[in-house]
Amino acid sequence: MADPQLTIPESELSESFIRSAGPGGQNVNKVSTAVQLRFDVANSPSLTNYVKARLMKLASHLMTHSGELILEASKFRQQGMNREDARKRLAKLIAEASKPPPPRRRKTKPTRGSVERRLKKKSGRSKVKKMRGRVQDE
């Protein structure tokens, strides 16, 4: 199910440049270096229904009610680097969503020998604890 050749056209991505938060003085107050990348997952023709559903579940904290994924990148001081960072994070999320889920664990019964060893240890501990009582005078 994972498709390494999956490409998302530029027309499906929407970017807006905003001012970064936090310390940075005049640069932060003047220059819009942070990037807000928007990708409409729900209406994307590039993704299969399986990938859409997994992506919505994986990135649920980044999704709007209408099914739009919003990524903000403000790690770097340059706009271009933040833009690249946001796109890499989107690609990573989509790659993770396109992986098949791990197989379910098959339940197994413990072997007869392991059950017997466990019960033998339990009775041994029980005897040790019973010996820890008060000494009775006769």
N, C-alpha and C positions, 0 to 999 in steps of 0.2 A: 504493500500500500504506500510505502514511502517513495516519493517521486523526486529524485535529485534534479530533474530537468524542469521542475515547476518554476515558472517565472510570473511575476505579477506586473502588469503594465503600469507605467507611470500614471495613466489616467485614473487608476483605482486608488491612488494615494493622494492625500491632501496634506500639505505642510503649511504651517504658519510659524512665524518666528516671533518669540516673545522675550521679554526681559527675564534674566535669571534671578532667582531668589538668593538670599544669603549675602555673606560678606563679599566685598570686591570694590567698594568705593564708587568712584566716578564711572568706571567702565561698566559696572552692573547697572547703574542708573541711566546710562545713556544708550548703550548698545544692546540690541536684541539678538543675543547669541543663542539662547535656548530654542529648541525645536519642538514643536508639538505635531507629531505625525498621526494622521487619522486614516484608518482603513476600514471600509464598510464590509465587515465579514459576512453579515447576513445576506447581502445582495451581490456578493462577488461571484462572477461567472468563472473565475480562475480556479476556485477551490471546489473539491467534491463535497457532498453533503456530510460524509464521514469526517473529513478534515475540519469543516466548519463547526460541527458539533463538538469535536474534541478541542478545538481552539477556543470556542466560547466557554468551555468548561475549565480549561487550563488558565486562561487569562480572564476569568470572570471579574476579578477586581479591577481590570482595566477597561471593561466593556460598559457601554451606555445601554439604556433600556431598548434602544432601537437596533442594537447589534453592531455598533461601531466601536472599533478598538482604538484607544487613544494612548499613544506612547509619548512621554516627555523626556527629552534628553538635554541635560544641562551640565554634564560632567566636565566638559572642556571649555576653554575660553574662546575658541573659534567656532563660528557658526557652521562651517563646513564639516568640522570634526564631529560636532553634535549631530548634524544631519546624518552623517555616515554611521554614527553610533546607534541612532534610532532605527535606521534601516537594518543594521546587523541584528539588533534585538528582535525586530519583526521577523526576519528570516529565521532566527533561532527558534522563536515561538512556533512558527509554521512548520519547521522541520520536526520539532518535538510533537506537534499535533498530528503530523502525518505518519508517525511511527505506530505500528500496531500495538495494542495493549499486551502486557505480558500474559502468558498462559496462566490459567487458574491453578492453584495448588490442589493436587489430588490428595484426599484424605487417606491416611494409612493407619492400620492398627499396629500397636506395639507387639513385638514378638512375644511368644510365650515365655522365653528365657528372660527377657528384660522385665516382664511383669513379675516373674518369680524373684528375680534379684532385688527389685524395688521393694516387694513385700518382705523379703528376708531382712533388708536394711532397716525397714520400718520397725519390724519386731525387735531387732537388735537395739535400736534407739529406745524403744519402749522399755526394754529390760534395764538399760542403763539409767533411765529416768526413774524407774520404780525403785532402784537401789539407793536413790538419793533421799530417801525419807528419813524420819527421826528413828533413832535406835530405840527399840522397845526393851525395857528391863523386865526380866522374868523372875 
